[in-house]
Amino acid sequence: ALINPQMYAGNDSETWMRWLDLGTWGCFLVLVSYVVGTLYEEKESQLQDIKEAYKGILEIMSKFIDSVDRYTENHSRRVADFSVEMARTLGLSEDAVENIRVGAYLHDIGKVDISTEVLRKAAGLTEEEMTEMRRHVDVGERMVRSMGGILKHVIPMVVYHHERWDGTGYKGLKGEEIPIGARIIAVADTFDAIVTDRAYRRGRRPAQAMKIIRDASGSQ
């Protein structure tokens, strides 16, 4: 594999190393984003190659994001795949689908600045730890915003993917106030969290995950 998901499994003193590596790929992302946005007059095959490179960089970045927690390997890619399927099933435009794909890949980017002890804690978080965990959406917003205007449609998905339908989420948005992309990513994120093995529990079957999600409809 290109990336060893345990390479940054050390203590918080290594946070700067994660930032350095993520920043390097972030620069590539900005560069490729600019090229994708300006080469409309190039041949379709060339543009398609650039788009594929863009997707590849996103996936590599997602591996860095997921590497902060050894139990979430490939989580961002799976959330992106689930989100794209849902978006297409809902009949959203391909432009919207692609924005959601990028948003799903980057939804947890702010976790690179959160304590690994908090990220890996099995028991319930204290109020102070929960405050730190909630901070990852704000950190993520700043990081994505710094990547340039081409990712402006992704920002609401990064900020609001922890909202709940009843308004009890991180930012207090409720119902249709929550952007559709953020809602889709929230469902995909939840599904993957339920079916994936964790240090403190076994993952549940997909059918069980679907029942949990349906039972939470109208609240979470």
N, C-alpha and C positions, 0 to 999 in steps of 0.2 A: 504494500500500500504506500501511497505517497506520504501520507500523514499517519504517524503513530498517535492514536487518541490518548495515550498515557504520557506523551512527551512533556506535557505541562501539568502533570498530576501532582506537582510539588506544592510547597507552601506559598503563602501570599507574597513572599519576597520576589517570586518569579512573575508577578503580574506584569511588570514592565516588559518582560520578554514576549508575553502574549500580545501586548499592545504593539510592540515593534513588528512582529510577524504579521499581525492583522493589518497594521498600517501599510506594510509593503504591498499586500494583496489589495488593500483599499486603493492604493495609487494605481495599480493595474486596472481595477474596476472603473475608476474615474476615467482613465485613458481610453479604455475600450468603450465605455459609455459614450464618450465624446465622438469617437470614430463611428459608432453605430448611428448616432444622431445626425451625422453630417455627410455620410456617404450615400445619400439617396440616389445619386446619378450613376453609381457604380453598377456593374452587372449583378444580377440577382444572385448568381452563384457565389460571387465574392462577398456580398452582403450576408448571405447565409452562413458562410464560413466564419465571419466576424461574430455573428449572433451566437454560433455554437461555441466560439471561444469565450464569449461573454458568459454563457451559461456554465462553462467549465470553471471559470474563475469564481463564479458564485458558489459552485459546489465546493471548491477548495476552501473558500472563505468560511463556508458553513462547517467544514471539518475543524477549522481553528476554533470557531464558536463553540462547537460541541465538545472540544477537547478539554474544556474547563471542568467537565464532569464525565468521568469514565463510563458512567452508566447511560449516557445519552448519545452514544456513537451513532452517527448518521440520522439523528433525530430530525434535524432541519431538512434534510433531503426527503425523508418520509413525509413530513408535514407539507412540504412543497408539492409532492406527488398527490397526496390526498386532496390538498386545496385546489389544485388544478382540475382534478376530476370533478369535484363538487361545483366549481365555477362553471365548467362546461355543461354539466348536467342542468344547472340553473339557467343556461342559455345566455351567459354573459359574452360580450364581444371578445375576440381573440386579444385585442389590446388590453382589456381588463384582466383577462386570464393571465397574460404575461406579467402584468403589474403584480398580480396576486402571487404568482410564482416567485418573483423577486422578493416581495414582502415576506413570504413564508421562509425563504432561505435566510433572510436577515432578521426575523422577528425576535430572536434572542441575542442579537449582537451585543446588547448592553451588558450581558452577563460576564463579559470579559473583565469588567471592572467591579464585580461583586466577589466578596470573600468566598473562597472555595469551601470553607467550613460551613457557611450558610447554604451554599448550593448542594452540598452532599449530606446535610443533616437529615437523618431518617425520621426523628420525632418531630412533633409540632414546633413551629417556630415561635420564639418569643415575640413580643410586640416590637422590640428594637430590631430583631432579625427580620421581621416581616417588613419593617420600614426600609431596611437595606435592600431586601429582595424587590420591593416595589420600585426601587430606584432604577432598576435595569431598563425600564421602558423610557425613562427620561434620558439616561445615558445613550440608549439606542437611538433615540430621536436626534440627539446632537451629532452622533457619529454619522448617521445616514444623511442628515442635512448637510454635513460638511463635504459629502461626496459629490454635491452638485445638483443642479436643477433637474437633471434627467431622472433623478430618483424621487422627485417631489411627491409623486403619487403613492410612493411606498411609505412615507412618513406616518400617515394616519394608521396604517396597519401595524407598524412597530409600536406606536404609542398606545393603541386601543385594543390590542389583542387579549387583554386581561379584563375587559369589561364584561358585565353580566346584564342579561335582559332586564332584571328587576332593579338595576342601578346600584348594586352593591359591589361593583368591581373597583379596580384601582383608581379610576378617574371619575366615577359616578355617572357616566353616560348610561342611558337606559333605552331599551327598545330600538326603534329605527334611528335614533340618534347615533348609534354605533355604526360606523362605515361597514358596508357589506363585506369588503375584503377582510376587515378585522374580525367580523363574525365568522366567516368561513375558516380563517386561520385558527380561531379559538376552538372551533369544533374539531378540526384536524389535530390540533395540539393536544386536546383532551383525549381524543381517541388513541393517539399514539402513546400518551402517558399511561393510559389504562392497560393497553395490551403488551407493553414492554416490561420485561423483568427489571426490578430495582433491587438494591442491596437488602431492603427490608421486606420485600414481598415478591411473589411471582406475578407475572403479567396475567391478565384474564383473557378469556377467549373473545374474539371479535363480536360474537353475538351478545355476550354479556356487556361489552363496552357500548354497543348500540342501545341496549336497554337502559343502561345508566344515563346515556345522553338523552334519550327520548324522555325518560322520567324527569330530567332536569329542564325540559322545554318549558318556557314561560317564566322560569326563575333564573337559572344560570345561563 
